[in-house]
């Protein structure tokens, strides 16, 4: 039987969600089972770079906001739609050839829906220190933290600064399918210079972008995406700088009942400059970014042309008080359009504070609070009920609680 129309799509999504939830439970059990095996064999492990490795994680979070719903619908009532589970495997095939894969599933408000998928996979040939090649679904080297968006244990904040690393953009920003050339050079006078150059495409789940029951169908293609990053570990111990950029060509066809198909072409350029200084237990990070968007369609009444530049920046400080306790604070700023900075709907100030507590080497808990001024960050295309930014409260707050088991 073939299900069609809005009702059919709702039925299909319900069946997929039920099957996906069962798969996530099985995946979580697999992670916990492998954890015990890995711990039992840790004492026998040799050089980690030359051995088969297994890592995994299970996270559950809680979101509560005051005055405005954020990321998830009805977050002002509190929501547990904030969980993720993953397991990854890496295996050296020869002294210069490696392979790896990660299976990942999550739900984060309207995105994820517990659909287990291959989050990344690669075949990596390291010819020399100054040149290597990767192919597969590869993490995008963008900024300092894009590659650890799926590793909660590798950072202090629950949410990375949303101006530069928006969670609702993970599907577009986290990984690409294609190729990458990378390498590094090191010398005492200049430190270490590392480069990454990549090109390929980005596969998106168009169904996840349409609210349940919507009569609209989307066909999304990314015919071309490319970018690179240059990272400099300076001779000054603890100081590193980076510049990253990427271009994305996105073609979308929207099928709306009783209307000619709407063809939307989007050409975007994203760049970010980064600097970080770490001294002892303290670390200070700052990143500044601009995103250029040029979008046109064959139906300006429904999909008007967009030509704008957004501005994004943050500064973050962290300190390890004890091996178990790490606080962190950051201030993040977001202007969706640098030509229009007036009004609460055209700016987002985000002051955040996080406390991370590592109960043991494999279990951690985080508590985080955000004080927000402005409503630009509320606009999320994946939300079922899009908010009226002009009517939303200018001053509001968000609180997160998250626990993660990992190995």
C-alpha positions as CSV (number, residue, x, y, z in Angstrom):
1,X,0.0,0.0,0.0
2,X,1.3,3.5,-0.9
3,X,0.3,6.3,1.4
4,X,-0.1,9.7,-0.2
5,X,-1.3,13.2,0.7
6,X,-1.0,14.9,4.1
7,X,-2.6,12.0,6.0
8,X,-0.4,9.5,4.3
9,X,2.7,11.5,5.2
10,X,1.6,11.7,8.8
11,X,1.1,7.9,8.9
12,X,4.5,7.3,7.3
13,X,6.2,9.6,9.8
14,X,4.5,7.9,12.7
15,X,5.7,4.5,11.4
16,X,9.2,5.7,10.8
17,X,9.4,7.3,14.2
18,X,8.3,4.1,15.9
19,X,10.8,2.1,14.0
20,X,13.5,4.7,14.5
21,X,12.8,4.8,18.3
22,X,13.3,1.0,18.5
23,X,16.5,1.4,16.6
24,X,17.7,4.1,18.9
25,X,17.0,1.9,22.0
26,X,19.0,-0.9,20.3
27,X,21.8,1.5,19.5
28,X,21.9,2.7,23.2
29,X,22.0,-0.9,24.4
30,X,24.9,-1.5,22.0
31,X,26.8,1.5,23.3
32,X,26.4,0.4,26.9
33,X,27.4,-3.2,26.0
34,X,30.5,-2.1,24.1
35,X,31.4,0.3,27.0
36,X,31.9,-2.7,29.4
37,X,33.9,-4.5,26.8
38,X,36.1,-1.5,26.1
39,X,36.8,-0.9,29.8
40,X,37.7,-4.5,30.3
41,X,40.3,-4.3,27.5
42,X,41.7,-0.8,28.2
43,X,44.7,-2.2,30.1
44,X,45.6,-4.4,27.1
45,X,45.4,-1.6,24.5
46,X,48.5,-0.6,22.6
47,X,49.2,2.5,20.7
48,X,45.7,4.0,20.2
49,X,46.6,5.4,16.7
50,X,47.5,1.9,15.5
51,X,44.6,-0.1,17.0
52,X,40.9,-0.6,16.5
53,X,38.9,1.9,18.5
54,X,35.3,2.1,19.6
55,X,33.8,5.2,21.2
56,X,30.2,6.0,22.1
57,X,27.8,8.3,24.0
58,X,24.3,8.6,25.3
59,X,22.9,12.0,26.3
60,X,19.6,13.2,27.7
61,X,18.8,16.9,28.2
62,X,16.0,19.1,29.4
63,X,15.0,22.6,28.1
64,X,13.0,25.2,29.9
65,X,12.5,28.8,28.7
66,X,10.8,31.9,30.1
67,X,8.4,34.0,28.0
68,X,9.5,32.7,24.5
69,X,9.6,29.2,23.0
70,X,13.1,28.4,21.8
71,X,14.3,25.5,19.6
72,X,11.4,23.2,20.6
73,X,7.7,24.0,20.6
74,X,6.2,24.6,24.0
75,X,9.7,24.9,25.7
76,X,8.1,27.3,28.1
77,X,6.4,24.2,29.6
78,X,9.7,22.3,29.7
79,X,10.8,19.7,27.2
80,X,12.8,16.5,27.1
81,X,13.1,16.7,23.3
82,X,16.9,16.9,23.6
83,X,18.6,13.5,23.4
84,X,21.3,11.9,21.3
85,X,23.1,8.6,21.0
86,X,26.0,7.5,18.9
87,X,28.7,4.9,18.5
88,X,31.8,5.1,16.2
89,X,34.5,2.7,15.0
90,X,37.9,3.5,13.6
91,X,40.3,0.9,12.2
92,X,43.8,1.3,10.7
93,X,44.1,-0.7,7.5
94,X,47.8,0.0,6.9
95,X,50.4,2.4,8.4
96,X,49.0,5.1,6.1
97,X,45.4,4.1,5.5
98,X,42.5,4.3,8.0
99,X,38.7,4.0,8.0
100,X,36.0,5.0,10.4
101,X,32.2,5.4,10.7
102,X,29.7,6.8,13.2
103,X,26.1,5.8,13.7
104,X,24.1,8.7,15.3
105,X,20.5,9.4,16.2
106,X,19.0,12.4,18.0
107,X,16.0,14.5,18.7
108,X,16.4,18.2,19.2
109,X,13.0,19.8,18.9
110,X,11.7,19.4,15.4
111,X,14.9,18.0,14.0
112,X,16.4,14.5,14.3
113,X,13.2,12.6,15.1
114,X,15.4,9.6,16.3
115,X,16.4,8.7,12.8
116,X,19.5,6.6,13.2
117,X,21.9,7.3,10.3
118,X,25.6,7.2,9.3
119,X,26.6,10.6,10.8
120,X,30.1,10.4,9.2
121,X,32.3,7.8,7.5
122,X,35.6,8.1,5.8
123,X,38.6,6.4,4.1
124,X,41.7,8.4,5.1
125,X,45.1,8.0,3.3
126,X,47.9,10.0,5.0
127,X,50.7,10.1,2.4
128,X,52.9,12.6,4.2
129,X,52.5,14.9,7.2
130,X,52.0,17.8,4.7
131,X,49.4,15.9,2.5
132,X,46.7,13.4,3.1
133,X,43.4,12.6,1.4
134,X,40.0,11.7,2.8
135,X,36.8,10.5,1.0
136,X,33.3,9.8,2.4
137,X,30.9,11.8,4.5
138,X,33.3,14.1,6.3
139,X,33.0,16.6,9.1
140,X,33.3,20.1,7.8
141,X,36.4,21.9,9.3
142,X,34.7,25.3,10.0
143,X,35.8,27.5,12.9
144,X,37.3,25.9,16.0
145,X,34.4,23.8,17.2
146,X,32.2,22.6,14.3
147,X,33.9,19.2,14.3
148,X,33.0,18.5,17.9
149,X,29.3,19.4,17.7
150,X,28.6,15.7,18.1
151,X,31.0,15.3,21.1
152,X,29.4,16.7,24.2
153,X,32.3,15.5,26.4
154,X,34.8,17.5,24.3
155,X,33.3,20.9,25.3
156,X,31.9,22.7,28.4
157,X,28.8,24.5,27.0
158,X,25.6,22.6,26.4
159,X,25.0,24.8,23.4
160,X,27.9,26.1,21.4
161,X,27.4,29.9,20.7
162,X,24.4,29.9,18.4
163,X,25.4,32.9,16.4
164,X,28.3,30.9,14.9
165,X,27.2,27.3,15.4
166,X,23.4,27.3,15.1
167,X,21.9,24.0,16.2
168,X,19.1,24.2,13.7
169,X,21.7,24.4,10.9
170,X,23.5,21.2,11.9
171,X,22.3,19.2,8.9
172,X,23.7,21.8,6.5
173,X,26.9,22.7,8.4
174,X,28.2,19.6,10.1
175,X,29.3,17.3,7.3
176,X,29.6,17.0,3.5
177,X,29.9,14.0,1.2
178,X,32.9,14.3,-1.0
179,X,36.7,14.7,-0.7
180,X,39.2,16.5,1.5
181,X,42.9,17.3,1.2
182,X,44.7,18.1,4.4
183,X,48.1,18.4,6.0
184,X,50.4,20.3,8.3
185,X,53.9,21.7,8.6
186,X,55.8,22.4,11.8
187,X,58.9,24.4,12.6
188,X,60.2,26.2,15.8
189,X,60.2,29.7,14.4
190,X,56.7,29.7,13.0
191,X,54.9,26.9,15.0
192,X,52.5,24.6,13.2
193,X,50.3,25.4,10.2
194,X,47.5,23.1,9.4
195,X,45.2,23.2,6.3
196,X,42.1,21.6,5.0
197,X,40.5,21.9,1.6
198,X,37.3,20.1,0.7
199,X,34.6,19.8,-1.9
200,X,31.4,17.8,-2.5
201,X,27.7,17.9,-1.7
202,X,25.4,18.0,1.3
203,X,22.5,15.6,1.5
204,X,19.5,17.0,3.3
205,X,16.3,15.3,4.6
206,X,13.7,17.4,2.9
207,X,10.8,15.7,4.7
208,X,12.2,16.9,8.1
209,X,11.9,20.5,6.9
210,X,8.1,20.3,6.3
211,X,5.8,20.4,9.3
212,X,3.6,17.3,9.8
213,X,0.4,17.5,7.8
214,X,1.7,20.2,5.5
215,X,0.6,19.8,1.8
216,X,4.0,21.1,0.6
217,X,6.6,18.7,-0.7
218,X,10.2,19.8,-1.1
219,X,13.0,18.5,-3.4
220,X,16.4,19.8,-2.1
221,X,19.7,19.5,-3.9
222,X,23.1,20.8,-3.2
223,X,24.9,20.6,-6.6
224,X,28.1,22.1,-5.1
225,X,29.7,22.9,-1.8
226,X,33.3,23.6,-1.0
227,X,35.5,25.3,1.6
228,X,38.7,25.2,3.6
229,X,40.4,26.2,6.8
230,X,43.9,27.4,7.7
231,X,44.8,26.9,11.4
232,X,48.0,28.3,12.9
233,X,49.4,27.0,16.2
234,X,51.6,30.0,17.0
235,X,55.1,29.8,18.6
236,X,53.5,31.4,21.7
237,X,52.4,28.3,23.7
238,X,48.6,28.1,23.9
239,X,47.8,30.6,21.2
240,X,46.1,29.5,18.0
241,X,44.3,31.3,15.1
242,X,42.2,30.1,12.2
243,X,40.4,31.3,9.2
244,X,37.6,29.3,7.6
245,X,35.3,29.7,4.6
246,X,32.7,27.7,2.7
247,X,30.4,28.2,-0.3
248,X,27.1,26.3,-0.7
249,X,24.9,26.2,-3.8
250,X,21.4,25.1,-2.8
251,X,18.5,24.4,-5.3
252,X,15.0,23.8,-3.9
253,X,11.8,22.9,-5.7
254,X,8.7,23.4,-3.6
255,X,5.5,21.6,-4.8
256,X,2.4,23.5,-3.5
257,X,-1.1,22.3,-4.4
258,X,-2.7,24.3,-7.3
259,X,0.4,26.4,-7.8
260,X,3.2,26.0,-10.3
261,X,6.3,24.5,-8.7
262,X,8.4,27.1,-7.1
263,X,12.1,27.0,-8.0
264,X,14.4,28.5,-5.4
265,X,18.2,29.1,-6.0
266,X,20.4,30.0,-3.0
267,X,24.1,30.9,-3.2
268,X,25.7,31.4,0.2
269,X,29.2,32.2,1.4
270,X,30.2,31.7,5.1
271,X,33.5,32.7,6.7
272,X,34.7,32.9,10.2
273,X,37.9,34.2,11.9
274,X,39.0,32.5,15.1
275,X,41.5,33.0,17.9
276,X,42.0,31.1,21.1
277,X,44.5,31.4,24.0
278,X,44.8,28.7,26.7
279,X,47.1,29.1,29.7
280,X,47.1,26.4,32.4
281,X,43.5,25.8,33.5
282,X,42.1,28.9,31.7
283,X,41.0,29.4,28.1
284,X,39.7,32.4,26.2
285,X,38.1,32.1,22.7
286,X,36.7,34.6,20.2
287,X,35.2,34.1,16.8
288,X,33.8,36.6,14.3
289,X,31.7,35.5,11.2
290,X,29.7,36.8,8.3
291,X,27.3,34.9,6.1
292,X,26.4,36.1,2.7
293,X,23.1,34.9,1.1
294,X,21.8,35.5,-2.4
295,X,18.5,33.8,-3.1
296,X,16.0,34.1,-6.0
297,X,12.9,32.2,-7.1
298,X,10.4,32.1,-10.0
299,X,7.6,33.2,-7.6
300,X,8.6,36.4,-5.8
301,X,5.2,36.7,-4.2
302,X,5.6,33.5,-2.2
303,X,9.4,33.3,-2.0
304,X,10.8,36.8,-2.3
305,X,14.4,37.5,-3.3
306,X,17.0,37.7,-0.5
307,X,20.3,39.4,-0.7
308,X,21.7,40.1,2.7
309,X,24.7,39.7,5.0
310,X,24.4,38.5,8.6
311,X,26.9,39.2,11.3
312,X,27.8,36.7,14.0
313,X,30.3,36.8,16.9
314,X,31.1,35.6,20.4
315,X,33.7,35.6,23.1
316,X,34.0,32.7,25.6
317,X,36.0,32.1,28.7
318,X,36.4,28.9,30.7
319,X,38.4,27.7,33.7
320,X,39.0,24.2,35.1
321,X,38.6,24.7,38.9
322,X,39.2,21.0,39.6
323,X,39.6,17.9,37.5
324,X,35.8,17.4,38.0
325,X,34.5,21.0,37.9
326,X,34.6,23.4,34.9
327,X,32.6,26.6,34.6
328,X,32.3,28.5,31.4
329,X,30.7,31.8,30.2
330,X,30.2,33.4,26.8
331,X,28.5,36.4,25.2
332,X,27.1,35.8,21.7
333,X,25.8,38.4,19.2
334,X,23.8,37.9,16.1
335,X,22.5,40.4,13.5
336,X,20.5,38.6,10.7
337,X,21.0,41.6,8.4
338,X,23.8,44.1,8.9
339,X,21.8,46.7,7.0
340,X,18.9,46.5,9.5
341,X,20.1,46.5,13.1
342,X,17.0,48.3,14.7
343,X,14.3,46.5,16.5
344,X,14.3,43.5,18.8
345,X,13.5,41.1,15.9
346,X,16.8,42.1,14.2
347,X,19.3,41.3,17.0
348,X,20.0,38.5,19.5
349,X,22.2,39.1,22.5
350,X,23.0,35.9,24.4
351,X,24.8,35.8,27.7
352,X,25.3,32.2,28.9
353,X,26.9,30.5,31.9
354,X,27.6,26.8,32.2
355,X,28.7,24.5,35.0
356,X,30.1,21.1,34.0
357,X,30.7,18.4,36.6
358,X,32.4,15.1,35.6
359,X,31.1,12.5,38.1
360,X,33.7,10.0,36.8
361,X,35.7,9.6,33.5
362,X,32.7,8.2,31.7
363,X,29.7,10.3,33.1
364,X,29.1,14.0,33.2
365,X,26.4,16.5,34.1
366,X,25.9,20.1,32.8
367,X,23.7,23.0,33.9
368,X,23.4,26.1,31.7
369,X,21.5,29.3,31.8
370,X,21.0,32.0,29.0
371,X,19.8,35.5,29.4
372,X,18.6,36.8,26.0
373,X,17.9,40.2,24.7
374,X,16.3,40.3,21.2
375,X,14.3,37.7,19.3
376,X,16.3,37.0,16.1
377,X,17.4,33.7,17.5
378,X,13.9,32.5,17.8
379,X,13.4,32.1,14.0
380,X,13.9,28.4,13.2
381,X,12.6,27.1,9.9
382,X,12.1,23.6,11.4
383,X,9.6,24.9,14.0
384,X,6.0,23.8,13.4
385,X,4.7,27.0,14.9
386,X,6.9,29.8,13.7
387,X,6.9,32.7,16.2
388,X,5.9,36.3,15.5
389,X,9.3,37.9,16.3
390,X,7.8,41.3,16.7
391,X,5.3,40.0,19.3
392,X,7.8,37.9,21.2
393,X,9.2,39.2,24.5
394,X,12.5,41.2,24.1
395,X,14.0,40.0,27.4
396,X,13.8,36.3,28.1
397,X,15.8,33.3,29.4
398,X,16.6,29.7,28.6
399,X,17.8,26.9,30.9
400,X,19.4,23.6,30.0
401,X,20.2,20.5,32.0
402,X,22.1,17.6,30.3
403,X,23.8,14.4,31.3
404,X,26.0,12.3,29.1
405,X,27.6,8.9,29.4
406,X,30.6,8.3,27.1
407,X,33.6,6.1,26.5
